[in-house]
Structures are given as structure tokens and as C-alpha cells.
Amino acid sequence: MHIDISDVARVMAALSPEERAALDLRVAKLHRDAAFLKEHAIATLRALSDDEVVVRALNAGKSAGEVRHGDPTLIDIDEVLCVLREAGFSREGSKQKIEFIFPEGHHIELYGSSEALGCVREHLCSAFPGMKYSKGA
């Protein structure tokens, strides 16, 4: 079904204020319903195991490849990535490790970004004179 935008504009311009208000309410409800369905779909994805999410993502990629490109053997990677992100999979920055040795000999290892570890290093070294640390950040 193809609707010309000019036809929609003519219909909208001809609406009475009451009809326009009713239309606005209906459109707002459709947006709320769509948002609810999207949130529900994301919650459902996040409740799945990692294996189930990967299978669902690949199936979505195959379906999108068939619909968008007319090729049932093609996997649409953008669709796969979208499903993985919605399921909570994300790529994190590289993690580094730094070991802190307190003056009393106790030690702790922390993992994180170079920026975060540098900040922790500054705070710990100022709080504990004589603090030693490995070259990690």
C-alpha cells in the first residue's frame, strides 16, 4: 500500500480541531504502544542465554538479508549487531591491569581503562605515601 504524502497533507489540513486532537491522541498512543513493545522485546532478549541470543541475532540477520536484499543466503550484519546490542552485548575498551603494593606489603590488582587506573593511582599514591605500583596505567 502506497500513500502519497501530499494526500496525507490534504487530509490533515481538512481536519477540524476536534478531529486533529483525536488524531494527536491516537498517534501518541501508537508511539506509547510501540515503545512498550520495544521495551518488552529488549527485556525478553536480555532474559535469554548468550547462546539463544546469538541464534536469535543470526536468524534476524538472515531474515533482514532476505527482505532487504532478496537473498535468503545473505546475513545482514547490521541487524545482527542491533539484536546483540539490544540484548546487552557491548564492546568495551581494552582493559589494563595495575598492581598496587601498600607500604605494609599488602597488594591489590585492579583492571580498567588506562584513564580510570591513572586516576586511582593518583589517589592511592597521595593517600598512602610509599605506595608502589606496576606499570599498567
Phi and psi restraints in degrees (value plus and minus 20) as a CYANA .aco file:
   2 HIS   PHI    -133.0   -93.0
   2 HIS   PSI     107.3   147.3
   3 ILE   PHI    -136.1   -96.1
   3 ILE   PSI     105.6   145.6
   4 ASP   PHI     -96.9   -56.9
   4 ASP   PSI     113.8   153.8
   5 ILE   PHI     -82.3   -42.3
   5 ILE   PSI     -49.5    -9.5
   6 SER   PHI     -85.3   -45.3
   6 SER   PSI     -58.7   -18.7
   7 ASP   PHI     -84.0   -44.0
   7 ASP   PSI     -61.4   -21.4
   8 VAL   PHI     -82.6   -42.6
   8 VAL   PSI     -63.4   -23.4
   9 ALA   PHI     -81.4   -41.4
   9 ALA   PSI     -61.6   -21.6
  10 ARG   PHI     -83.9   -43.9
  10 ARG   PSI     -63.7   -23.7
  11 VAL   PHI     -83.2   -43.2
  11 VAL   PSI     -64.4   -24.4
  12 MET   PHI     -81.8   -41.8
  12 MET   PSI     -61.4   -21.4
  13 ALA   PHI     -86.8   -46.8
  13 ALA   PSI     -47.5    -7.5
  14 ALA   PHI    -106.1   -66.1
  14 ALA   PSI     -25.7    14.3
  15 LEU   PHI     -90.6   -50.6
  15 LEU   PSI     122.6   162.6
  16 SER   PHI     -94.4   -54.4
  16 SER   PSI     144.2   184.2
  17 PRO   PHI     -77.3   -37.3
  17 PRO   PSI     -57.2   -17.2
  18 GLU   PHI     -87.6   -47.6
  18 GLU   PSI     -62.3   -22.3
  19 GLU   PHI     -85.7   -45.7
  19 GLU   PSI     -58.6   -18.6
  20 ARG   PHI     -84.6   -44.6
  20 ARG   PSI     -62.4   -22.4
  21 ALA   PHI     -83.1   -43.1
  21 ALA   PSI     -62.0   -22.0
  22 ALA   PHI     -84.2   -44.2
  22 ALA   PSI     -61.0   -21.0
  23 LEU   PHI     -83.6   -43.6
  23 LEU   PSI     -65.0   -25.0
  24 ASP   PHI     -79.6   -39.6
  24 ASP   PSI     -61.2   -21.2
  25 LEU   PHI     -83.5   -43.5
  25 LEU   PSI     -62.4   -22.4
  26 ARG   PHI     -85.5   -45.5
  26 ARG   PSI     -62.4   -22.4
  27 VAL   PHI     -84.4   -44.4
  27 VAL   PSI     -62.2   -22.2
  28 ALA   PHI     -80.8   -40.8
  28 ALA   PSI     -61.0   -21.0
  29 LYS   PHI     -84.8   -44.8
  29 LYS   PSI     -61.1   -21.1
  30 LEU   PHI     -81.3   -41.3
  30 LEU   PSI     -60.7   -20.7
  31 HIS   PHI     -84.6   -44.6
  31 HIS   PSI     -62.6   -22.6
  32 ARG   PHI     -83.3   -43.3
  32 ARG   PSI     -63.5   -23.5
  33 ASP   PHI     -82.4   -42.4
  33 ASP   PSI     -62.0   -22.0
  34 ALA   PHI     -84.6   -44.6
  34 ALA   PSI     -61.2   -21.2
  35 ALA   PHI     -84.3   -44.3
  35 ALA   PSI     -61.4   -21.4
  36 PHE   PHI     -82.7   -42.7
  36 PHE   PSI     -65.0   -25.0
  37 LEU   PHI     -82.8   -42.8
  37 LEU   PSI     -59.4   -19.4
  38 LYS   PHI     -84.6   -44.6
  38 LYS   PSI     -65.4   -25.4
  39 GLU   PHI     -81.6   -41.6
  39 GLU   PSI     -60.6   -20.6
  40 HIS   PHI     -84.8   -44.8
  40 HIS   PSI     -62.2   -22.2
  41 ALA   PHI     -83.1   -43.1
  41 ALA   PSI     -60.3   -20.3
  42 ILE   PHI     -87.5   -47.5
  42 ILE   PSI     -62.2   -22.2
  43 ALA   PHI     -81.8   -41.8
  43 ALA   PSI     -59.6   -19.6
  44 THR   PHI     -84.0   -44.0
  44 THR   PSI     -63.3   -23.3
  45 LEU   PHI     -80.8   -40.8
  45 LEU   PSI     -63.2   -23.2
  46 ARG   PHI     -91.1   -51.1
  46 ARG   PSI     -36.1     3.9
  47 ALA   PHI    -105.4   -65.4
  47 ALA   PSI     -31.8     8.2
  48 LEU   PHI     -99.3   -59.3
  48 LEU   PSI     140.4   180.4
  49 SER   PHI     -93.2   -53.2
  49 SER   PSI     144.2   184.2
  50 ASP   PHI     -77.9   -37.9
  50 ASP   PSI     -62.6   -22.6
  51 ASP   PHI     -80.8   -40.8
  51 ASP   PSI     -63.3   -23.3
  52 GLU   PHI     -85.3   -45.3
  52 GLU   PSI     -57.0   -17.0
  53 VAL   PHI     -85.8   -45.8
  53 VAL   PSI     -62.8   -22.8
  54 VAL   PHI     -82.7   -42.7
  54 VAL   PSI     -63.4   -23.4
  55 VAL   PHI     -81.5   -41.5
  55 VAL   PSI     -65.0   -25.0
  56 ARG   PHI     -82.3   -42.3
  56 ARG   PSI     -61.1   -21.1
  57 ALA   PHI     -84.0   -44.0
  57 ALA   PSI     -63.9   -23.9
  58 LEU   PHI     -85.2   -45.2
  58 LEU   PSI     -60.3   -20.3
  59 ASN   PHI     -83.7   -43.7
  59 ASN   PSI     -59.6   -19.6
  60 ALA   PHI     -84.2   -44.2
  60 ALA   PSI     -59.4   -19.4
  61 GLY   PHI     -84.8   -44.8
  61 GLY   PSI     -58.7   -18.7
  62 LYS   PHI     -86.6   -46.6
  62 LYS   PSI     -64.4   -24.4
  63 SER   PHI     -81.6   -41.6
  63 SER   PSI     -64.7   -24.7
  64 ALA   PHI     -85.1   -45.1
  64 ALA   PSI     -57.4   -17.4
  65 GLY   PHI     -82.6   -42.6
  65 GLY   PSI     -59.1   -19.1
  66 GLU   PHI     -90.2   -50.2
  66 GLU   PSI     -63.5   -23.5
  67 VAL   PHI     -90.4   -50.4
  67 VAL   PSI     -68.4   -28.4
  68 ARG   PHI     -97.3   -57.3
  68 ARG   PSI     -53.6   -13.6
  69 HIS   PHI    -138.8   -98.8
  69 HIS   PSI     -21.7    18.3
  70 GLY   PHI      47.0    87.0
  70 GLY   PSI       2.2    42.2
  71 ASP   PHI    -146.9  -106.9
  71 ASP   PSI      86.3   126.3
  72 PRO   PHI     -87.4   -47.4
  72 PRO   PSI     -32.4     7.6
  73 THR   PHI    -113.7   -73.7
  73 THR   PSI     -28.2    11.8
  74 LEU   PHI    -108.1   -68.1
  74 LEU   PSI     117.8   157.8
  75 ILE   PHI    -127.3   -87.3
  75 ILE   PSI     103.2   143.2
  76 ASP   PHI    -101.9   -61.9
  76 ASP   PSI      84.2   124.2
  77 ILE   PHI     -82.6   -42.6
  77 ILE   PSI     -55.5   -15.5
  78 ASP   PHI     -79.5   -39.5
  78 ASP   PSI     -58.9   -18.9
  79 GLU   PHI     -89.3   -49.3
  79 GLU   PSI     -59.4   -19.4
  80 VAL   PHI     -80.9   -40.9
  80 VAL   PSI     -67.6   -27.6
  81 LEU   PHI     -83.5   -43.5
  81 LEU   PSI     -57.6   -17.6
  82 CYS   PHI     -80.4   -40.4
  82 CYS   PSI     -66.7   -26.7
  83 VAL   PHI     -83.7   -43.7
  83 VAL   PSI     -62.9   -22.9
  84 LEU   PHI     -82.7   -42.7
  84 LEU   PSI     -61.9   -21.9
  85 ARG   PHI     -85.3   -45.3
  85 ARG   PSI     -62.8   -22.8
  86 GLU   PHI     -83.6   -43.6
  86 GLU   PSI     -49.5    -9.5
  87 ALA   PHI     -99.0   -59.0
  87 ALA   PSI     -27.4    12.6
  88 GLY   PHI      83.7   123.7
  88 GLY   PSI     -18.9    21.1
  89 PHE   PHI     -94.3   -54.3
  89 PHE   PSI     115.8   155.8
  90 SER   PHI    -170.2  -130.2
  90 SER   PSI     138.2   178.2
  91 ARG   PHI    -117.0   -77.0
  91 ARG   PSI     105.4   145.4
  92 GLU   PHI    -121.4   -81.4
  92 GLU   PSI     138.6   178.6
  93 GLY   PHI     -83.8   -43.8
  93 GLY   PSI     142.3   182.3
  94 SER   PHI     -84.9   -44.9
  94 SER   PSI     122.3   162.3
  95 LYS   PHI    -118.0   -78.0
  95 LYS   PSI     122.2   162.2
  96 GLN   PHI    -140.0  -100.0
  96 GLN   PSI     144.0   184.0
  97 LYS   PHI    -140.9  -100.9
  97 LYS   PSI     120.7   160.7
  98 ILE   PHI    -157.3  -117.3
  98 ILE   PSI     118.9   158.9
  99 GLU   PHI    -130.3   -90.3
  99 GLU   PSI     109.5   149.5
 100 PHE   PHI    -126.6   -86.6
 100 PHE   PSI     114.3   154.3
 101 ILE   PHI    -137.3   -97.3
 101 ILE   PSI      95.1   135.1
 102 PHE   PHI     -93.9   -53.9
 102 PHE   PSI     137.0   177.0
 103 PRO   PHI     -75.0   -35.0
 103 PRO   PSI     -50.7   -10.7
 104 GLU   PHI     -98.7   -58.7
 104 GLU   PSI     -24.9    15.1
 105 GLY   PHI      83.8   123.8
 105 GLY   PSI     -35.0     5.0
 106 HIS   PHI     -86.4   -46.4
 106 HIS   PSI     131.9   171.9
 107 HIS   PHI    -158.8  -118.8
 107 HIS   PSI     140.9   180.9
 108 ILE   PHI    -165.7  -125.7
 108 ILE   PSI     122.5   162.5
 109 GLU   PHI    -130.2   -90.2
 109 GLU   PSI     114.4   154.4
 110 LEU   PHI    -144.1  -104.1
 110 LEU   PSI     126.0   166.0
 111 TYR   PHI    -139.3   -99.3
 111 TYR   PSI     121.0   161.0
 112 GLY   PHI     151.5   191.5
 112 GLY   PSI    -191.7  -151.7
 113 SER   PHI     -92.1   -52.1
 113 SER   PSI     138.6   178.6
 114 SER   PHI     -78.5   -38.5
 114 SER   PSI     -61.0   -21.0
 115 GLU   PHI     -83.2   -43.2
 115 GLU   PSI     -67.2   -27.2
 116 ALA   PHI     -85.3   -45.3
 116 ALA   PSI     -62.6   -22.6
 117 LEU   PHI     -87.1   -47.1
 117 LEU   PSI     -55.3   -15.3
 118 GLY   PHI     -82.5   -42.5
 118 GLY   PSI     -60.3   -20.3
 119 CYS   PHI     -85.0   -45.0
 119 CYS   PSI     -65.6   -25.6
 120 VAL   PHI     -82.1   -42.1
 120 VAL   PSI     -62.3   -22.3
 121 ARG   PHI     -77.7   -37.7
 121 ARG   PSI     -66.7   -26.7
 122 GLU   PHI     -79.7   -39.7
 122 GLU   PSI     -66.1   -26.1
 123 HIS   PHI     -86.2   -46.2
 123 HIS   PSI     -64.4   -24.4
 124 LEU   PHI     -87.2   -47.2
 124 LEU   PSI     -62.1   -22.1
 125 CYS   PHI     -87.1   -47.1
 125 CYS   PSI     -52.3   -12.3
 126 SER   PHI     -96.2   -56.2
 126 SER   PSI     -49.6    -9.6
 127 ALA   PHI    -101.4   -61.4
 127 ALA   PSI     -48.0    -8.0
 128 PHE   PHI    -147.7  -107.7
 128 PHE   PSI      70.3   110.3
 129 PRO   PHI     -77.1   -37.1
 129 PRO   PSI     117.9   157.9
 130 GLY   PHI      71.5   111.5
 130 GLY   PSI     -19.3    20.7
 131 MET   PHI     -82.3   -42.3
 131 MET   PSI     114.3   154.3
 132 LYS   PHI    -134.0   -94.0
 132 LYS   PSI     135.2   175.2
 133 TYR   PHI    -170.5  -130.5
 133 TYR   PSI     134.7   174.7
 134 SER   PHI     -99.4   -59.4
 134 SER   PSI     143.8   183.8
 135 LYS   PHI    -100.9   -60.9
 135 LYS   PSI      75.0   115.0
 136 GLY   PHI    -150.3  -110.3
 136 GLY   PSI     -44.1    -4.1
